[in-house]
Amino acid sequence: MRHQPMEHRTSAPLRETADVGLRTAARELGLRPREFDLAVQIEEVRTVPGPGGRARRVPRTEVERIKAAPGFPGALRERLRVMDAGEASALLDISHSRCARLARAGCFGPAGFYVNRYRTVVWFYLAEELRDFAENNPRLLSDRLPAGLRAGLEAGTDHRARRWRGRRVGQLTRHAVGHWERAAARASVLDDAALADAVPDSGERARLRALRPDFLGARSVAEATRDVLEDVCLADGADEIRWYRFLLDADLETARAAEATAAACAARGAREPGSGPAEGRSGPSGAAGEGRPRPGTARPVAGPPAASGARRRWSLLRRRRPRPGVRAAG
């Protein structure tokens, strides 16, 4: 009986600070599943890795912060409001064709998409970002488009998929729980040929594939639209592929260096004094004091073999340790 109040006092703070699942957070915030997924992707709702670093959760403090914000829940829903190209053109007060041209030119990027029954990609945009674009670029809504934009559009430029990939990869790298997971997020937009060219080591490629995040989220992929989705999710064009390869190379270098440092620290810890039996404290039988000179006898002088062995061990250690300014091959 005396332990019950103590259990109540210690468990209440835990309940207040514990993380909650995504469905629980969506229900408490009054968001539909698609709205909540978008809120996580654009980081209107902050998430943290769950146990094991896989399924993400929402801190209880984050839920309470959003609920306490002014205008909740209407203000939150407005920040998550999305619209297709037709609704976007109405919001910007421009023609549908001009709105599509601005989107293809990369003036504003989509927040998501879906594939309709005609296997056509339908992009949708955040209303808040469209309003920001209109406020900061009024001349692009009324005047003639700059010559550079016109030339790109006439050449077939379409940055919509690229802008969406950039947004999604950015979110996945921010959510990565380690260096290799971050590199896997970069590699997720490279096809097999580009990945093999960027990462020649088959073991590293297998590791990146195993850690590859779910690029489309929890969305189910129908066989009929698989090729359409691959076109959207994979980097297209030499310049974009080159950019992601550059980022992947940097992340891989960081991941390899971190592993090498960890291995070196573990090796040093195994060689530190005290990790094994101390030399000179025990003889072959393990009895302490054996091998020490008896009182009144002369102390033996170390001969050349012992000194030679000491030099040999030092030289081996030196060869294992790279010299400053010299980088290991591979």
NUMITOR-275593 format. One line per 4 residues: number of its first residue (from 1); their letters; for each residue x, y, z of N, C-alpha, C. Coordinates in steps of 0.1 Angstrom, whole numbers, plus 5000, padded with zeros to 4 digits. Layout:
residues N
NUM> A> X:Y:Z:X:Y:Z:X:Y:Z; ... .
end
This chain:
residues 330
1> MRHQ> 5008:4988:5000:5000:5000:5000:5009:5013:5000; 5020:5012:5007:5028:5024:5008:5036:5027:4995; 5037:5016:4986:5044:5018:4974:5035:5024:4963; 5022:5024:4964:5013:5028:4953:5015:5043:4950 .
5> PMEH> 5014:5052:4960:5016:5066:4957:5029:5069:4950; 5040:5062:4954:5053:5065:4948:5053:5061:4933; 5046:5049:4930:5045:5045:4916:5037:5056:4908; 5027:5061:4914:5019:5071:4907:5027:5084:4904 .
9> RTSA> 5035:5088:4914:5043:5100:4913:5054:5098:4902; 5060:5086:4901:5070:5085:4891:5065:5082:4877; 5053:5076:4876:5048:5073:4862:5042:5085:4856; 5036:5094:4863:5030:5106:4857:5039:5114:4848 .
13> PLRE> 5051:5118:4853:5060:5125:4844:5064:5117:4832; 5065:5104:4833:5068:5096:4821:5057:5097:4811; 5045:5097:4815:5034:5097:4806:5033:5111:4799; 5037:5122:4806:5037:5135:4801:5047:5137:4790 .
17> TADV> 5059:5131:4792:5070:5134:4783:5072:5123:4772; 5064:5112:4773:5067:5101:4764:5063:5105:4749; 5070:5098:4740:5066:5100:4726:5054:5093:4722; 5047:5097:4712:5034:5090:4708:5036:5086:4694 .
21> GLRT> 5028:5076:4690:5028:5071:4676:5022:5081:4666; 5025:5079:4653:5021:5088:4643:5005:5089:4643; 4999:5077:4643:4984:5078:4643:4978:5085:4655; 4984:5083:4666:4979:5090:4678:4981:5105:4677 .
25> AARE> 4993:5109:4672:4995:5123:4670:4986:5129:4660; 4983:5122:4649:4974:5127:4639:4960:5129:4644; 4956:5119:4652:4942:5120:4658:4941:5132:4668; 4951:5134:4676:4951:5145:4686:4952:5158:4679 .
29> LGLR> 4959:5159:4668:4960:5172:4660:4948:5174:4651; 4939:5164:4650:4928:5165:4641:4931:5165:4626; 4941:5158:4622:4946:5158:4608:4942:5144:4602; 4938:5145:4589:4936:5132:4582:4950:5126:4578 .
33> PREF> 4950:5113:4575:4963:5107:4572:4972:5114:4562; 4966:5118:4551:4973:5125:4540:4978:5139:4545; 4970:5146:4553:4974:5158:4559:4986:5157:4568; 4985:5146:4577:4996:5144:4586:5008:5140:4579 .
37> DLAV> 5008:5131:4569:5020:5127:4561:5026:5140:4556; 5018:5149:4550:5024:5161:4545:5030:5170:4556; 5024:5170:4567:5029:5178:4578:5043:5173:4583; 5044:5160:4583:5057:5154:4586:5068:5157:4576 .
41> QIEE> 5064:5156:4563:5073:5158:4552:5078:5172:4551; 5070:5182:4554:5074:5196:4553:5078:5201:4567; 5078:5192:4577:5083:5194:4590:5074:5205:4598; 5062:5205:4595:5052:5212:4604:5051:5205:4617 .
45> VRTV> 5053:5192:4616:5052:5183:4628:5066:5176:4629; 5073:5179:4640:5086:5173:4642:5085:5159:4647; 5093:5150:4641:5093:5136:4646:5107:5132:4650; 5108:5121:4658:5121:5116:4662:5121:5101:4660 .
49> PGPG> 5133:5095:4659:5134:5081:4657:5128:5073:4669; 5121:5062:4665:5115:5054:4676:5125:5043:4680; 5121:5034:4688:5131:5023:4693:5136:5016:4681; 5149:5014:4680:5156:5008:4669:5159:5017:4658 .
53> GRAR> 5155:5030:4659:5158:5039:4648:5150:5038:4636; 5139:5030:4636:5131:5028:4624:5118:5036:4624; 5107:5031:4630:5094:5038:4630:5096:5051:4638; 5092:5062:4632:5093:5075:4638:5081:5077:4647 .
57> RVPR> 5083:5086:4657:5073:5090:4666:5073:5105:4668; 5063:5110:4675:5062:5124:4677:5063:5127:4692; 5072:5136:4696:5074:5139:4710:5061:5145:4716; 5057:5141:4728:5045:5147:4734:5046:5162:4735 .
61> TEVE> 5058:5167:4737:5060:5182:4738:5057:5188:4725; 5059:5181:4714:5056:5187:4700:5041:5188:4698; 5034:5178:4702:5020:5178:4701:5014:5189:4709; 5018:5191:4721:5013:5201:4730:5017:5215:4724 .
65> RIKA> 5029:5216:4718:5033:5229:4713:5024:5233:4701; 5021:5224:4692:5012:5227:4681:4998:5230:4686; 4993:5223:4695:4979:5225:4700:4978:5239:4707; 4989:5243:4713:4989:5256:4720:4992:5268:4711 .
69> APGF> 4995:5266:4699:4998:5277:4690:4985:5285:4687; 4987:5298:4684:4975:5306:4681:4968:5301:4668; 4955:5301:4669:4947:5298:4657:4946:5283:4654; 4951:5274:4664:4949:5260:4662:4934:5256:4663 .
73> PGAL> 4929:5247:4654:4936:5240:4644:4935:5246:4630; 4928:5257:4629:4926:5263:4616:4939:5268:4609; 4948:5274:4617:4960:5279:4612:4969:5267:4607; 4969:5256:4614:4977:5245:4610:4971:5239:4597 .
77> RERL> 4958:5238:4596:4952:5233:4583:4955:5242:4571; 4955:5255:4574:4958:5264:4563:4972:5263:4558; 4982:5260:4567:4996:5258:4563:4997:5245:4555; 4988:5236:4557:4989:5223:4550:4980:5223:4538 .
81> RVMD> 4973:5234:4534:4964:5234:4523:4972:5232:4510; 4968:5223:4502:4974:5221:4489:4964:5222:4478; 4968:5224:4466:4959:5226:4454:4966:5222:4442; 4958:5218:4432:4964:5214:4419:4967:5226:4410 .
85> AGEA> 4971:5224:4398:4975:5235:4389:4963:5244:4387; 4951:5239:4385:4940:5247:4382:4937:5256:4394; 4937:5251:4406:4934:5259:4418:4946:5269:4420; 4958:5265:4417:4969:5274:4419:4968:5286:4409 .
89> SALL> 4964:5283:4397:4963:5294:4387:4952:5304:4392; 4942:5299:4398:4931:5308:4403:4936:5316:4415; 4944:5310:4424:4950:5317:4435:4959:5328:4431; 4968:5325:4420:4977:5335:4415:4971:5344:4406 .
93> DISH> 4959:5342:4402:4952:5351:4392:4959:5351:4379; 4963:5340:4374:4970:5339:4361:4963:5327:4353; 4966:5326:4340:4961:5315:4332:4967:5302:4336; 4959:5292:4333:4964:5278:4336:4977:5275:4329 .
97> SRCA> 4978:5279:4317:4991:5276:4309:5003:5284:4315; 5001:5296:4319:5012:5304:4325:5016:5297:4338; 5006:5293:4346:5009:5286:4359:5018:5274:4356; 5014:5266:4346:5021:5254:4343:5035:5257:4338 .
101> RLAR> 5037:5268:4331:5050:5271:4326:5059:5276:4337; 5053:5283:4347:5061:5287:4358:5066:5275:4367; 5057:5265:4368:5060:5253:4376:5071:5245:4369; 5069:5244:4355:5079:5236:4348:5093:5243:4348 .
105> AGCF> 5093:5256:4349:5105:5263:4349:5112:5263:4363; 5105:5257:4373:5110:5256:4387:5109:5268:4395; 5100:5277:4392:5097:5289:4400:5091:5286:4413; 5084:5275:4414:5079:5270:4427:5078:5255:4425 .
109> GPAG> 5080:5248:4436:5080:5233:4435:5068:5226:4441; 5065:5215:4436:5053:5207:4442:5056:5201:4455; 5046:5200:4463:5048:5193:4476:5044:5179:4475; 5038:5174:4465:5034:5160:4463:5028:5158:4450 .
113> FYVN> 5023:5146:4448:5017:5142:4435:5008:5130:4437; 5001:5127:4426:4994:5113:4425:4993:5110:4411; 4991:5098:4408:4990:5093:4394:4975:5090:4392; 4969:5096:4382:4955:5094:4379:4953:5081:4371 .
117> RYRT> 4940:5079:4367:4937:5066:4360:4942:5066:4346; 4946:5078:4341:4952:5079:4328:4967:5078:4329; 4973:5074:4340:4987:5072:4342:4994:5086:4340; 4988:5096:4344:4994:5110:4343:4997:5115:4357 .
121> VVWF> 5008:5121:4359:5012:5126:4371:5005:5140:4374; 4998:5141:4385:4991:5153:4389:4998:5159:4401; 5004:5170:4399:5012:5177:4409:5002:5186:4418; 5006:5187:4431:4999:5197:4439:5009:5205:4447 .
125> YLAE> 5004:5217:4450:5013:5227:4456:5008:5233:4469; 5017:5237:4478:5013:5243:4490:5008:5257:4487; 4996:5260:4492:4990:5274:4490:4999:5284:4496; 5004:5281:4508:5013:5291:4515:5025:5295:4506 .
129> ELRD> 5031:5285:4500:5043:5287:4492:5039:5295:4479; 5027:5292:4473:5023:5300:4462:5021:5315:4465; 5015:5317:4477:5013:5331:4481:5026:5338:4483; 5036:5331:4489:5049:5337:4490:5056:5340:4477 .
133> FAEN> 5054:5331:4467:5060:5334:4454:5053:5346:4448; 5040:5347:4448:5033:5358:4442:5037:5371:4449; 5039:5371:4462:5043:5383:4469:5057:5388:4465; 5066:5378:4463:5080:5382:4460:5084:5383:4445 .
137> NPRL> 5075:5378:4437:5078:5378:4422:5066:5383:4414; 5061:5395:4417:5049:5400:4410:5051:5401:4395; 5063:5404:4390:5065:5406:4376:5064:5393:4368; 5067:5382:4374:5066:5369:4367:5051:5365:4365 .
141> LSDR> 5042:5372:4372:5028:5369:4371:5022:5377:4360; 5028:5388:4356:5021:5397:4346:5030:5400:4334; 5043:5402:4336:5052:5406:4325:5056:5394:4317; 5062:5397:4306:5068:5386:4297:5079:5379:4305 .
145> LPAG> 5079:5365:4304:5089:5358:4311:5103:5361:4306; 5113:5360:4315:5127:5363:4310:5131:5354:4299; 5141:5359:4291:5145:5351:4280:5151:5337:4284; 5158:5337:4295:5164:5324:4300:5153:5314:4303 .
149> LRAG> 5142:5318:4309:5131:5309:4312:5124:5304:4299; 5122:5313:4290:5116:5310:4278:5124:5300:4270; 5137:5302:4269:5146:5293:4262:5146:5279:4268; 5146:5278:4281:5145:5265:4288:5132:5258:4286 .
153> LEAG> 5121:5265:4286:5108:5259:4284:5107:5254:4269; 5112:5262:4260:5112:5258:4246:5120:5245:4244; 5131:5243:4252:5139:5231:4251:5134:5219:4258; 5122:5221:4264:5116:5210:4271:5119:5209:4286 .
157> TDHR> 5124:5219:4292:5127:5219:4306:5114:5217:4315; 5116:5208:4325:5105:5205:4334:5111:5201:4347; 5111:5211:4356:5118:5209:4369:5108:5204:4380; 5096:5201:4377:5086:5197:4388:5091:5185:4395 .
161> ARRW> 5094:5174:4388:5098:5162:4395:5112:5164:4402; 5121:5172:4396:5133:5174:4403:5131:5182:4416; 5123:5192:4416:5120:5200:4428:5114:5191:4438; 5105:5182:4434:5099:5173:4444:5109:5163:4450 .
165> RGRR> 5118:5158:4441:5128:5149:4446:5138:5156:4456; 5141:5168:4453:5150:5176:4462:5143:5178:4476; 5131:5181:4476:5123:5182:4488:5123:5169:4496; 5120:5158:4489:5119:5145:4496:5133:5140:4501 .
169> VGQL> 5143:5141:4493:5156:5137:4497:5161:5145:4509; 5158:5158:4509:5162:5167:4520:5156:5162:4533; 5143:5158:4533:5136:5153:4544:5142:5140:4549; 5145:5131:4540:5150:5118:4544:5164:5119:4550 .
173> TRHA> 5172:5128:4545:5186:5130:4551:5185:5136:4564; 5175:5145:4566:5174:5151:4580:5169:5140:4590; 5161:5131:4585:5156:5120:4594:5165:5108:4596; 5176:5108:4588:5186:5097:4589:5192:5096:4603 .
177> VGHW> 5194:5084:4608:5199:5082:4621:5214:5079:4622; 5220:5079:4610:5235:5076:4610:5240:5080:4597; 5254:5079:4595:5260:5083:4583:5256:5075:4571; 5256:5061:4574:5252:5052:4563:5238:5054:4558 .
181> ERAA> 5229:5057:4568:5215:5059:4565:5214:5072:4556; 5222:5082:4560:5221:5095:4552:5226:5092:4538; 5237:5084:4536:5242:5081:4523:5231:5073:4515; 5224:5064:4522:5214:5056:4515:5202:5065:4510 .
185> ARAS> 5199:5076:4517:5189:5085:4513:5194:5092:4500; 5206:5096:4499:5211:5102:4487:5211:5091:4475; 5215:5079:4478:5215:5069:4468:5202:5064:4463; 5191:5068:4470:5178:5063:4467:5172:5068:4454 .
189> VLDD> 5178:5079:4449:5174:5085:4436:5182:5081:4424; 5192:5073:4426:5201:5068:4416:5197:5054:4411; 5196:5052:4398:5192:5039:4393:5204:5029:4395; 5202:5017:4391:5213:5007:4394:5226:5010:4387 .
193> AALA> 5225:5014:4374:5237:5018:4367:5245:5029:4373; 5237:5040:4376:5244:5052:4382:5250:5048:4396; 5243:5040:4404:5248:5036:4417:5260:5027:4416; 5260:5018:4406:5272:5009:4404:5284:5018:4400 .
197> DAVP> 5282:5028:4392:5293:5037:4388:5298:5045:4399; 5289:5050:4408:5292:5058:4419:5299:5050:4431; 5294:5038:4433:5299:5030:4444:5304:5016:4438; 5316:5015:4434:5321:5003:4428:5321:4991:4437 .
201> DSGE> 5322:4993:4450:5323:4982:4460:5309:4975:4461; 5308:4963:4458:5295:4956:4458:5290:4955:4473; 5299:4953:4482:5294:4952:4496:5288:4965:4501; 5294:4977:4497:5288:4989:4501:5275:4992:4494 .
205> RARL> 5274:4988:4481:5261:4989:4474:5250:4981:4481; 5253:4969:4485:5243:4961:4492:5239:4967:4505; 5249:4973:4512:5246:4980:4525:5237:4992:4522; 5239:5000:4512:5231:5011:4509:5217:5007:4505 .
209> RALR> 5216:4996:4497:5202:4991:4493:5194:4986:4506; 5201:4980:4515:5195:4975:4527:5189:4986:4536; 5196:4998:4535:5192:5009:4544:5184:5019:4536; 5181:5016:4523:5174:5026:4515:5160:5029:4521 .
213> PDFL> 5157:5042:4523:5144:5045:4529:5133:5044:4519; 5121:5044:4524:5108:5043:4516:5106:5056:4510; 5110:5058:4497:5109:5071:4491:5095:5076:4490; 5085:5068:4487:5072:5072:4486:5063:5071:4498 .
217> GARS> 5070:5069:4510:5063:5068:4522:5055:5055:4523; 5043:5055:4528:5035:5043:4530:5026:5040:4517; 5028:5048:4507:5020:5047:4495:5022:5033:4488; 5011:5027:4485:5011:5014:4478:5014:5017:4463 .
221> VAEA> 5021:5008:4456:5025:5010:4443:5018:5000:4434; 5010:5004:4425:5003:4995:4416:5013:4992:4404; 5011:4979:4399:5020:4975:4389:5019:4984:4376; 5007:4989:4374:5004:4997:4362:5011:5010:4362 .
225> TRDV> 5014:5015:4374:5020:5029:4375:5034:5028:4380; 5040:5016:4381:5053:5015:4386:5063:5023:4378; 5062:5022:4364:5072:5029:4356:5070:5044:4357; 5058:5048:4358:5056:5063:4360:5062:5068:4373 .
229> LEDV> 5060:5060:4384:5066:5064:4396:5081:5064:4396; 5087:5054:4389:5102:5054:4387:5107:5067:4380; 5100:5071:4370:5104:5083:4364:5104:5095:4373; 5094:5095:4383:5093:5106:4392:5104:5105:4403 .
233> CLAD> 5107:5093:4407:5116:5091:4419:5131:5091:4415; 5134:5088:4403:5148:5086:4399:5154:5099:4393; 5166:5102:4397:5172:5114:4391:5173:5113:4376; 5171:5125:4369:5170:5125:4355:5179:5136:4350 .
237> GADE> 5187:5133:4340:5196:5143:4335:5210:5142:4341; 5220:5145:4332:5234:5143:4337:5237:5152:4348; 5232:5165:4348:5236:5174:4359:5230:5170:4372; 5217:5165:4372:5211:5161:4385:5218:5149:4390 .
241> IRWY> 5221:5139:4382:5228:5127:4386:5241:5130:4392; 5248:5139:4385:5261:5143:4390:5260:5150:4403; 5250:5158:4406:5248:5165:4418:5246:5155:4430; 5237:5145:4428:5235:5135:4438:5247:5126:4440 .
245> RFLL> 5255:5123:4430:5267:5116:4431:5277:5123:4440; 5278:5136:4438:5287:5145:4446:5283:5144:4460; 5270:5145:4463:5265:5145:4477:5267:5131:4483; 5265:5120:4475:5267:5107:4480:5282:5104:4483 .
249> DADL> 5291:5109:4474:5305:5107:4477:5309:5113:4490; 5304:5125:4493:5307:5132:4505:5302:5124:4517; 5289:5119:4517:5284:5112:4528:5291:5099:4530; 5295:5092:4519:5302:5079:4520:5316:5082:4527 .
253> ETAR> 5323:5092:4523:5336:5095:4529:5334:5098:4544; 5324:5105:4548:5321:5107:4562:5318:5094:4569; 5310:5085:4563:5306:5072:4569:5318:5063:4571; 5327:5063:4560:5339:5054:4561:5348:5059:4572 .
257> AAEA> 5350:5073:4572:5359:5078:4582:5354:5076:4596; 5341:5077:4599:5335:5074:4612:5337:5060:4616; 5336:5051:4607:5338:5036:4610:5353:5034:4613; 5361:5040:4605:5376:5038:4607:5380:5043:4621 .
261> TAAA> 5374:5055:4625:5378:5061:4638:5373:5052:4649; 5360:5047:4647:5355:5038:4658:5363:5025:4659; 5367:5019:4648:5376:5007:4648:5389:5010:4655; 5395:5022:4652:5408:5025:4658:5407:5027:4673 .
265> CAAR> 5396:5034:4677:5394:5035:4692:5392:5022:4699; 5384:5013:4692:5383:5000:4698:5396:4992:4699; 5404:4993:4689:5417:4987:4689:5426:4993:4700; 5426:5006:4701:5434:5012:4712:5429:5008:4726 .
269> GARE> 5416:5007:4727:5411:5002:4740:5415:4988:4744; 5416:4980:4734:5420:4966:4736:5435:4965:4740; 5443:4975:4735:5458:4975:4738:5461:4983:4751; 5452:4989:4757:5455:4998:4769:5460:4989:4780 .
273> PGSG> 5469:4994:4789:5473:4987:4801:5461:4984:4810; 5462:4972:4816:5451:4968:4825:5440:4960:4818; 5441:4959:4804:5431:4951:4798:5434:4936:4798; 5446:4933:4802:5450:4919:4803:5460:4917:4815 .
277> PAEG> 5465:4905:4817:5475:4903:4828:5487:4912:4826; 5491:4918:4837:5503:4927:4837:5515:4919:4836; 5524:4924:4827:5537:4917:4825:5546:4918:4837; 5552:4908:4841:5561:4908:4852:5555:4905:4866 .
281> RSGP> 5541:4905:4866:5534:4903:4878:5531:4888:4881; 5531:4880:4870:5528:4866:4872:5537:4858:4863; 5541:4847:4867:5549:4838:4859:5541:4828:4851; 5547:4817:4846:5539:4808:4839:5528:4802:4847 .
285> SGAA> 5530:4800:4860:5520:4794:4869:5509:4805:4873; 5511:4818:4870:5502:4828:4873:5503:4833:4888; 5513:4828:4896:5514:4832:4909:5521:4846:4910; 5515:4855:4918:5521:4868:4919:5535:4868:4925 .
289> GEGR> 5544:4875:4920:5558:4876:4926:5568:4867:4919; 5563:4857:4911:5572:4849:4904:5580:4856:4894; 5592:4853:4892:5601:4860:4882:5608:4872:4888; 5605:4876:4900:5612:4887:4906:5625:4882:4912 .
293> PRPG> 5636:4890:4912:5648:4886:4919:5647:4884:4934; 5653:4874:4939:5653:4872:4954:5661:4883:4961; 5658:4886:4973:5667:4895:4981:5681:4890:4981; 5690:4900:4979:5704:4896:4979:5710:4891:4966 .
297> TARP> 5702:4889:4956:5707:4885:4944:5708:4896:4934; 5717:4895:4924:5718:4906:4914:5706:4906:4905; 5702:4918:4901:5691:4919:4891:5696:4915:4877; 5689:4906:4870:5693:4903:4857:5693:4914:4847 .
301> VAGP> 5702:4915:4838:5703:4926:4828:5696:4921:4816; 5688:4929:4810:5681:4926:4797:5691:4924:4786; 5690:4913:4779:5699:4911:4768:5694:4915:4755; 5701:4914:4744:5697:4918:4731:5684:4912:4726 .
305> PAAS> 5681:4899:4728:5668:4894:4723:5656:4902:4728; 5656:4906:4741:5644:4913:4746:5643:4927:4740; 5655:4933:4739:5655:4947:4733:5651:4946:4719; 5655:4936:4712:5652:4934:4698:5637:4932:4696 .
309> GARR> 5631:4924:4705:5617:4922:4705:5609:4935:4707; 5614:4943:4717:5607:4956:4719:5607:4965:4707; 5619:4966:4700:5619:4974:4688:5610:4968:4677; 5609:4955:4676:5601:4949:4666:5586:4953:4668 .
313> RWSL> 5582:4952:4681:5568:4955:4684:5565:4970:4681; 5574:4979:4684:5573:4993:4681:5572:4996:4667; 5581:4989:4659:5581:4992:4645:5568:4987:4638; 5562:4976:4643:5550:4971:4638:5538:4981:4640 .
317> LRRR> 5538:4986:4652:5528:4996:4656:5529:5008:4647; 5542:5012:4645:5544:5024:4636:5539:5022:4622; 5541:5010:4617:5537:5007:4603:5521:5007:4603; 5515:5003:4613:5500:5003:4613:5494:5017:4613 .
321> RPRP> 5502:5026:4619:5496:5040:4621:5501:5048:4609; 5491:5053:4601:5495:5061:4589:5502:5074:4593; 5512:5078:4585:5520:5090:4588:5511:5102:4585; 5513:5113:4592:5505:5126:4590:5507:5130:4575 .
325> GVRA> 5496:5134:4569:5496:5139:4556:5495:5129:4545; 5496:5115:4549:5495:5105:4539:5482:5098:4540; 5474:5097:4530:5461:5092:4530:5461:5077:4525; 5454:5069:4532:5454:5055:4529:5447:5052:4516 .
329> AG> 5452:5043:4508:5446:5040:4495:5433:5033:4496; 5424:5036:4487:5411:5030:4487:5401:5037:4495 .
end
